[in-house]
Amino acid sequence: MRRAAAARAAGARTAPTRRTAPTGRTAPVRRTALGLLAAALLAGCGTGTPGAAPEASATPATTAPSGGTAAPDPSRSPAGRTPEGTLLVADFGADTVTFVDPGPDGSGRGGAPIASVKAGTAPYGLVVGEDGRAWVATAEGVAVVDTRQRTRLALIPYATESGPVTTGEYRGGGMGIAMAPDGGHVYVGVNVPGRDGAVEVIDTATREVTGTARVGMRPFDVDVSPDGREVYATDHDSFDVTAVDADTLATRRMEVAPYGTEGGLGSWLKPHYAVVRPSDGALLLPFEGERLAVLDPRTGRVAIERMTANTHQHGAALTSDGTLLVVGTGPIGPDDEDPSLTVRAPDGTERIVPLDGPHEDVAVSKDGRTAYVTGGFTRDGHWNGITVVDLDDEKSEPVRLAAGNRPLGISVL
């Protein structure tokens, strides 16, 4: 399927730009979910596990990277504030966020989970502000977590109606999440199963939803322009990116489909995660370890650059020197390669680091020398840990580190 589509979509393409009127800051988007039948038809990245998890207080994880789960070790948990460099992961399988000691020099060796805190049902993405507060997109609302004291401060319900609170890959509720450069607002993509989604705007001072904008289907990822003027939702099931004006909430939909849109909801060849290149504001969206879609949000034009990992790809991150990191989740077809981390230099040269088992998202240490890749994965086959990759030493072997329960989103504190 991929090869046939690729032959029809070779080279650069111009994406049509569609404008829609702003929804306003006080009129929330309301949509009715189509239920489990429609969710089961959204064959973008496999199937999830239905069923909501019960409420719990600060809870330890219960499994280990080899198959079971490593519980946080209370003796390792710092008595005071959480140390800088600690990892925070969203436990999609346990309704918590877990704090992870990455070991000496962040190497992963000797590291372990140190504490878990209740967030909300099926947490997905997270973002951490300079004040130490984490904003976590869950199925039922955005959790606000004080990462220094390791406690939940609030759970902000969504203004968008996304159906029953459930778990699993196709659950409704928050997915991608990002913060404005000045820290004044958080933007969360809300999935409405079977319908267009929304980006909701949260005032970080009042912890209230102050506006919504209609975006495409299943907003996997959310990013913000370097100047804070636009917010970008990567709309997985509608093959596009929605640009949202941060002031007016007016929207523009830009198709990003380097393989075409054949197959619709049943296609694997959709956008997943994006990063914004600071130098020019372009969005970089990896596809299948074969193509990097470079979207100019000012014109809607998409240029295609070659990639070499040849595997289904999800999470992405940029280092301070412009190196692009892309998570290869593993094969979706007989010709695909195994899971990997692509390390792509600004000049386009790539190093492919093999990974053991499926992975989902990636974060970078503050010094840019280490990558942390979560093993949670939105599809089946996840594992409960993080792979630590030394970006400086090409001969070093990746280190597997126990971390939470089906960890997806990740941040370095």
Secondary structure by P-SEA (a helix, b strand, c coil): caaaaaaacccbbbbbbbbbccccccbbbbbbbccaaaaaaccccbbbbbcccccccccccccccccccccccccccccccccccbbbbbcccccbbbbbccccccccccccccccccccccccccccccccbbbbbccccbbbbccccccccbbbbbcccccccccccccccccbbbbcccccbbbbbbbccccbbbbbbbccccccccbbbbbcccccbbbbcccccbbbbbcccccbbbbbccccccbbbbbbbcccccccccccccccbbbbccccbbbbbbccccbbbbbcccccbbbbbbbccccccccccccccbbbbbbbccccccccccbbbbbcccccbbbbbbbccccccccccccccbbbbbccccccccccbbbbbccccccbbbbbbbbcccccccccc
